[in-house]
Amino acid sequence: MELLVRIKNIVVFLLSGFFLVFGVLLLMSSFQLANPLEFVMTLFAASFIILFCIAGILYAYFRFFQGNSISEEDHADKE
């Protein structure tokens, strides 16, 4: 079961990386458009793609490198 979870996280990471590159290329190509309406729509679309890709990369990163949970005894106030 854990192997399937790791494979899923790797797939999410790789797809997010691919679409991040695609979003950055789309963002750079939006600056070459002549029509202002097309420029604005392409700029927002590329930014949205980049935002989702960063969220996917962070999701996969925090699933791979989970920190050890600190016991609740350490959270108690010591007087």
C-alpha positions in Angstrom: 0.0 0.0 0.0 2.8 2.4 0.8 4.4 1.7 -2.5 1.3 2.9 -4.3 1.3 6.1 -2.2 4.9 6.7 -3.1 4.2 6.1 -6.8 1.3 8.5 -6.7 3.4 11.2 -5.0 6.1 10.7 -7.6 3.6 11.0 -10.4 2.1 14.2 -8.9 5.6 15.7 -8.5 6.6 14.9 -12.1 3.3 16.2 -13.6 3.5 19.3 -11.5 7.1 19.9 -12.7 6.1 19.4 -16.3 3.1 21.8 -16.1 5.3 24.3 -14.2 7.6 24.5 -17.1 4.6 24.7 -19.5 3.2 27.5 -17.3 6.4 29.5 -17.3 6.8 29.1 -21.1 3.1 30.2 -21.5 3.8 33.2 -19.2 6.8 34.3 -21.3 5.0 33.9 -24.6 2.1 36.0 -23.3 4.3 39.1 -23.3 4.7 38.7 -27.1 0.9 39.0 -27.8 -0.3 42.2 -29.5 -3.9 42.1 -28.4 -4.3 43.4 -24.8 -7.3 41.2 -24.0 -5.4 38.1 -25.1 -2.4 39.2 -23.1 -4.3 39.6 -19.9 -6.2 36.3 -20.3 -3.0 34.4 -21.1 -1.2 36.0 -18.2 -3.8 35.1 -15.7 -4.1 31.5 -17.1 -0.4 31.0 -16.9 -0.3 32.4 -13.4 -3.1 30.0 -12.4 -1.2 27.0 -13.9 1.9 28.0 -12.0 0.0 28.3 -8.8 -1.5 24.9 -9.0 1.9 23.4 -10.0 3.6 24.9 -7.0 0.8 23.5 -4.8 1.3 20.0 -6.3 5.1 20.2 -5.8 4.7 21.2 -2.2 2.1 18.5 -1.6 4.5 15.8 -2.9 7.5 17.3 -1.0 5.7 17.3 2.3 4.4 13.8 1.7 7.9 12.5 1.1 9.7 14.4 3.9 7.3 14.2 6.8 8.9 15.5 10.0 8.8 13.4 13.1 5.9 14.4 15.2 6.8 15.8 18.5 5.0 14.3 21.5 2.4 16.5 23.2 4.5 16.5 26.4 6.8 19.0 24.6 3.9 21.4 23.9 2.9 21.7 27.6 3.8 24.9 29.3 6.5 24.4 31.8 6.4 26.5 34.9 
